[in-house]
Amino acid sequence: MSVLSTLRHPIVAAPMAGGPSTPALVAAVSAAGGLGFLAAGMIDVERMTADVAQVRARTDRPFGVNVFLPDPGGVDEAAVRAYAERLAPQAAARGVRLGEPVGGDDAYPEKVAALLADPVGVVSFVFGLPERAVVLALRERGTEVWATVTRPDAATAAADLGVDAVVVQGTEAGGHRGGLPDDDDYALLPLLRLAAARCDRPLVAAGGIVDGPGLAAVLAAGAAAAQLGTAFLRCPEAGSSPMHRAAVAGAAPTALTRSYTGKRARGVANDFLRQHDASAPTGYPQVLHLTRPLLAAARSDEDASVANLWAGQAHPLARDLPAAEVVTEVSAGARTALAVVVERSARWG
């Protein structure tokens, strides 16, 4: 029996790296009948295993862990150095030095090894597709494997790889683009329909889904469930900062940018994004390491004009509610919306 078939509500909590996806949030979503997801990106193996243990202490329901795949390389080091020169005066004005723009694999082999040694219900991957051997090894231990795609051809490739489900991420989604390359611009509904036409695996729709009608729309378009991230950012269980919560509650537009990490990600548009997006090079994790001290200082100062504020396009619809209420109310709203569609369709003939 698949994990998706055991859910009382077709809602998956998106793994949000950098703090929002706490064990408390993950456990609350799973306990409410959805599927919570830990974000293993940008943390070490010890922190990941500790987070897994905390979720297990809070709920016996299935949950998932999301892992960043290593970047294949090919970074333009000269462009990264030029970007560092551009940011240096801004860092100096805050009394910090920029970080070293080093590469790295985010401890990918060690995290996979830990998840093989201590299996969880689901392991999902972003920033590309995992190796077939990893998929087979995880599935042999009873773990479902999900892959995140942002292009129709990647959905086909993921199915051919033997994954259990495909997360289809539209450009409306907050945070990093989950596919590789990251220069795609497919809106969710066209991407979902294109993926459904060429992929025989359950699809999990992600991008701009915050309320019941949004969930109903993707279920009608072929998704088995929806992955919500921004909808949970204002929940008390989330690790979002007060500054981030305020930005999500506001009505400012969002934009895609490489300016913070070198990989395209969607956040609430602010001065830093507008000033540096055009100059930001492709270069993850080099740019991430470069900007970390500057962004940490901005967060410490609660300076929303500089800090990254990841959010999807529908962020004004997010509400300040406990995570369990978000799950049940969005699910109930979807049932209501689908009932209205059925009622209206009865008059079409």
C-alpha positions in Angstrom: 0.0 0.0 0.0 1.4 3.4 -1.0 1.9 6.2 1.5 -0.5 8.4 -0.5 -3.3 5.9 -0.3 -3.1 5.9 3.5 -3.6 9.7 3.9 -6.9 11.0 5.2 -6.3 14.3 3.4 -4.5 14.7 0.0 -2.1 17.2 1.4 1.7 17.0 1.7 3.7 19.6 3.6 6.5 20.8 1.3 10.0 20.4 2.7 11.2 24.0 3.4 14.9 24.2 4.1 16.4 26.9 6.2 14.2 26.6 9.2 10.4 26.6 8.5 10.1 22.8 8.3 10.5 21.9 12.0 9.8 18.4 13.5 6.8 19.9 15.2 5.3 21.1 11.8 6.1 17.8 10.1 4.5 15.7 13.0 1.4 18.0 13.1 0.7 17.6 9.4 1.2 13.8 9.5 -0.9 13.4 12.7 -3.7 15.4 11.1 -3.9 12.9 8.2 -1.6 14.6 5.7 2.1 13.8 5.0 4.7 15.9 6.7 8.2 16.4 5.2 11.5 17.2 6.9 13.9 19.3 4.9 17.4 17.7 5.0 18.9 20.3 2.7 21.6 22.7 4.1 21.9 20.8 7.4 24.4 18.1 8.5 23.6 14.4 9.0 23.5 14.6 12.7 20.8 17.3 12.6 18.8 15.3 10.0 18.9 12.2 12.2 17.9 14.2 15.3 15.0 15.7 13.4 13.8 12.3 12.3 13.9 11.1 15.9 11.9 14.1 17.1 9.2 13.5 14.5 9.0 9.8 15.5 8.6 10.9 19.2 5.6 13.1 18.2 3.7 10.8 15.8 3.5 7.2 14.6 2.2 8.4 11.2 4.3 8.2 8.0 6.5 11.2 7.1 9.1 12.0 4.5 12.6 13.4 4.3 13.8 15.6 1.4 17.4 15.4 0.2 19.3 17.8 -2.1 21.2 16.2 -4.9 24.7 17.5 -5.5 25.0 20.1 -8.2 26.7 18.7 -11.3 29.2 21.5 -11.5 30.2 23.8 -14.3 30.2 27.0 -12.2 31.7 30.2 -13.8 34.1 31.0 -11.0 35.0 34.4 -12.6 31.3 35.4 -12.5 31.0 34.3 -8.9 34.1 36.5 -8.0 32.6 39.4 -9.8 29.4 39.0 -7.8 31.4 38.9 -4.6 33.0 42.2 -5.5 29.5 43.7 -6.1 28.2 42.5 -2.7 31.4 43.3 -0.7 30.5 47.0 0.1 27.0 46.0 1.3 28.5 43.3 3.6 31.1 45.8 4.9 28.4 48.3 5.7 26.9 45.7 8.0 30.2 44.8 9.6 30.5 41.3 8.1 32.6 39.6 5.5 31.2 37.6 2.7 31.6 33.8 3.0 33.9 31.7 0.8 32.2 30.7 -2.4 33.0 27.0 -2.1 31.3 24.0 -3.6 30.1 20.9 -1.9 27.7 18.0 -2.0 25.5 18.9 1.0 26.7 15.6 2.6 24.5 13.7 0.1 26.2 10.3 0.4 26.1 10.4 4.2 22.5 11.4 4.2 21.5 8.6 1.9 23.5 6.1 4.0 21.7 7.3 7.1 18.3 7.0 5.5 19.2 3.5 4.3 20.3 2.5 7.8 17.2 4.0 9.5 14.4 4.0 6.9 11.5 6.5 6.8 8.3 6.3 4.9 9.3 8.5 2.0 12.5 10.1 0.7 12.2 12.7 -2.0 14.9 14.4 -4.1 15.3 17.8 -5.6 17.8 19.4 -8.0 17.8 16.5 -10.4 17.0 12.8 -10.4 18.7 10.3 -8.1 20.8 7.4 -9.3 18.9 4.2 -10.1 21.0 2.3 -7.5 19.8 4.7 -4.8 16.2 4.3 -5.8 16.5 0.5 -5.7 18.3 0.5 -2.4 15.7 2.8 -0.7 12.8 0.8 -2.0 14.4 -2.5 -0.9 14.2 -1.1 2.7 10.6 -0.2 2.4 11.0 3.5 1.7 9.1 5.1 -1.1 11.1 7.4 -3.5 9.7 10.6 -4.9 11.3 12.8 -7.4 10.7 16.5 -8.0 10.4 17.7 -11.6 9.8 21.0 -13.3 9.6 19.9 -16.9 7.5 17.3 -18.8 10.5 15.3 -20.0 11.8 15.0 -16.5 8.5 13.4 -15.4 9.0 10.7 -18.0 12.6 10.2 -16.9 11.5 9.9 -13.3 8.9 7.3 -14.1 11.5 5.3 -16.1 13.8 5.5 -13.1 11.2 3.6 -11.0 10.2 6.2 -8.5 7.0 5.8 -6.6 5.6 9.3 -7.2 6.5 12.4 -9.0 6.3 15.9 -7.5 5.3 18.3 -10.3 6.5 21.8 -9.3 5.1 24.8 -11.2 6.8 28.1 -11.5 4.3 29.6 -8.9 6.0 27.7 -6.1 8.0 29.4 -3.4 11.6 28.6 -2.7 14.0 26.9 -5.0 13.2 25.4 -8.3 13.3 21.7 -7.7 14.3 20.5 -11.1 17.5 20.6 -13.2 18.2 22.7 -15.1 16.4 25.4 -13.1 15.5 27.8 -16.0 12.1 26.3 -16.7 8.9 28.4 -16.5 6.1 25.9 -16.7 3.0 27.0 -14.8 1.6 24.2 -12.6 -1.6 23.3 -14.5 0.0 22.9 -17.9 2.9 21.0 -16.4 0.6 18.8 -14.5 -1.5 17.9 -17.6 1.6 17.3 -19.7 3.1 15.1 -17.0 -0.1 13.2 -16.6 -0.1 12.5 -20.4 3.4 10.9 -20.3 3.9 9.6 -16.8 2.2 6.6 -15.2 3.1 7.4 -11.6 1.0 9.2 -9.0 1.6 13.0 -9.3 1.9 15.4 -6.4 1.2 19.0 -7.5 3.2 21.8 -6.1 3.1 25.6 -6.7 0.7 28.3 -5.6 -1.7 26.0 -3.7 -2.8 27.6 -0.5 -6.6 27.0 -0.1 -9.4 24.5 -0.9 -10.2 25.7 -4.4 -6.6 25.5 -5.3 -6.4 21.9 -4.0 -9.6 21.0 -5.9 -8.1 22.4 -9.1 -5.1 20.2 -9.1 -7.0 17.1 -8.0 -9.4 17.7 -11.0 -6.3 18.0 -13.2 -4.9 14.6 -12.3 -2.9 15.0 -9.1 -3.2 12.4 -6.4 -2.3 15.0 -3.8 -1.0 18.6 -3.5 2.2 19.7 -1.8 1.7 22.9 0.1 4.6 25.0 1.5 3.6 28.7 1.8 0.3 27.7 3.3 2.2 26.4 6.4 4.7 29.3 6.8 2.4 31.2 9.3 1.6 28.2 11.4 2.8 28.3 15.0 4.7 25.0 14.5 6.7 26.4 11.6 10.2 27.8 12.2 9.5 30.9 10.1 10.9 34.2 11.6 8.5 37.0 12.5 9.9 39.0 9.6 9.2 36.1 7.2 5.6 35.7 8.6 4.9 39.4 8.1 6.1 39.2 4.5 3.9 36.2 3.8 0.9 38.0 5.4 1.5 41.0 3.1 0.5 41.5 -0.5 3.9 42.3 -2.1 4.6 40.5 -5.3 7.1 37.6 -5.6 9.9 37.0 -8.1 12.3 34.4 -9.2 16.0 35.2 -8.5 19.5 33.7 -8.3 20.7 36.6 -6.1 20.6 34.7 -2.8 21.9 31.2 -3.6 22.9 31.0 -7.3 19.9 28.8 -8.0 16.5 30.2 -9.0 14.1 30.6 -6.2 10.9 32.5 -5.6 10.5 34.9 -2.8 8.8 38.2 -1.9 10.5 40.9 -4.0 12.6 43.3 -1.9 15.5 45.8 -2.5 18.2 43.1 -2.5 16.5 41.0 -5.1 15.8 44.0 -7.3 19.3 45.4 -7.0 21.3 42.2 -7.6 19.1 39.7 -9.6 20.4 40.8 -13.0 24.0 40.4 -11.9 23.7 37.1 -9.9 25.4 34.2 -11.6 24.4 30.6 -11.8 26.4 28.9 -9.1 24.9 26.8 -6.3 26.1 26.2 -3.6 28.9 28.8 -4.2 26.6 31.8 -4.1 24.7 30.4 -1.1 28.0 30.2 0.9 29.0 33.6 -0.3 25.9 35.4 0.8 25.3 33.5 4.1 27.0 36.0 6.5 25.3 39.0 4.9 21.9 37.4 5.0 22.4 36.2 8.6 23.2 39.8 9.6 20.0 41.0 7.8 17.9 38.4 9.6 19.5 39.4 12.9 18.6 43.1 12.2 15.1 42.0 10.9 15.9 43.8 7.7 13.2 42.6 5.2 14.8 44.7 2.5 17.8 42.4 2.3 16.8 39.0 3.8 15.5 36.2 1.6 11.7 35.7 2.1 10.8 32.6 0.2 7.1 32.4 -0.7 4.8 31.3 -3.5 2.7 33.5 -5.7 -0.5 32.9 -3.6 1.2 33.8 -0.3 -1.5 36.4 0.7 -3.9 33.5 1.1 -1.9 31.9 3.8 -3.4 32.1 7.3 -2.1 32.1 10.9 -3.6 28.8 12.0 -2.2 25.6 13.6 -1.0 23.1 11.0 -3.7 20.6 11.7 -6.3 23.2 11.0 -4.7 24.1 7.7 -4.8 20.5 6.7 -8.4 19.9 7.6 -9.7 23.3 6.4 -7.9 23.2 3.0 -9.2 19.6 2.5 -12.8 20.6 3.4 -12.5 23.6 1.2 -11.5 21.3 -1.7 -14.5 19.1 -1.1 -16.8 22.1 -1.2 -15.3 23.5 -4.3 -15.5 20.1 -6.1 -19.2 19.8 -5.0 -19.9 23.2 -6.6 -18.3 22.1 -9.8 -20.4 19.0 -9.9 -23.5 21.0 -9.3 -22.7 23.5 -12.0 -21.8 20.7 -14.5 -25.2 19.2 -14.0 -26.6 22.3 -15.7 -24.3 22.1 -18.8 -26.5 19.6 -20.7 
